[in-house]
Amino acid sequence: MTIIIDKEHPNNIYLVVANEVAKLLGKLSGSSNNDKVSQATDVARATLEKIKSDVEQRMNELERDAEWNTFSIAFYGETNAGKSTVIETLRILLREQSKVEAQHKFKKIQSKYFLTDAHFETLKQSILQSQKRLDDFQKNLTNIDNHSNYSRHGGIVRHDLNKMDFI
């Protein structure tokens, strides 16, 4: 369910919330052939009616007592609970001008430097391949170290070093 609030007229939020609750009640107005479903629907409808009444009462109080023509929300909670994440998400979803500009700048940089998922995946694969080559090289060095005749294997080490492709 998506609720759209007109940013230019925030006092309409009361009407929007009331309409959404009414829609939910409308969806519960149908009947069912199943007795258990009907009973559950009746309980849900009764509960929602009470909630609707409480919401309407509180909205009337808020509307009556509102001192400004803007809607303010306060967030509080423990450190690292996600308050800033919620606030930043709301700023993006409500298309705050500074966020829109920042997104535009990011997309421009992303395009300029080819910062795509496919490019990152290619880099990741390249890094994994290089790591495998380094691991293989380390095993070869360990094997050489385990032998007593180092001079016989010196050529192998130089050959392996020459084969390595480093990024």
Secondary structure as the mmCIF struct_conf table of DSSP 4:
data_model
#
loop_
_struct_conf.conf_type_id
_struct_conf.id
_struct_conf.beg_label_comp_id
_struct_conf.beg_label_asym_id
_struct_conf.beg_label_seq_id
_struct_conf.end_label_comp_id
_struct_conf.end_label_asym_id
_struct_conf.end_label_seq_id
TURN_TY1_P TURN_TY1_P1 LYS A 7 GLU A 8
HELX_RH_3T_P HELX_RH_3T_P1 PRO A 10 ASN A 12
HELX_RH_AL_P HELX_RH_AL_P1 ILE A 13 LYS A 27
TURN_TY1_P TURN_TY1_P2 LEU A 28 LEU A 28
BEND BEND1 ASN A 33 ASN A 34
HELX_RH_AL_P HELX_RH_AL_P2 ASP A 35 ASP A 65
BEND BEND2 TRP A 68 THR A 70
BEND BEND3 GLU A 78 GLU A 78
TURN_TY1_P TURN_TY1_P3 THR A 79 ASN A 80
BEND BEND4 ALA A 81 GLY A 82
HELX_RH_AL_P HELX_RH_AL_P3 LYS A 83 LEU A 93
TURN_TY1_P TURN_TY1_P4 LEU A 94 ARG A 95
HELX_RH_AL_P HELX_RH_AL_P4 GLN A 97 LYS A 112
TURN_TY1_P TURN_TY1_P5 TYR A 113 PHE A 114
HELX_RH_AL_P HELX_RH_AL_P5 ASP A 117 ASN A 146
BEND BEND5 HIS A 147 SER A 148
HELX_RH_AL_P HELX_RH_AL_P6 TYR A 150 LYS A 163
#
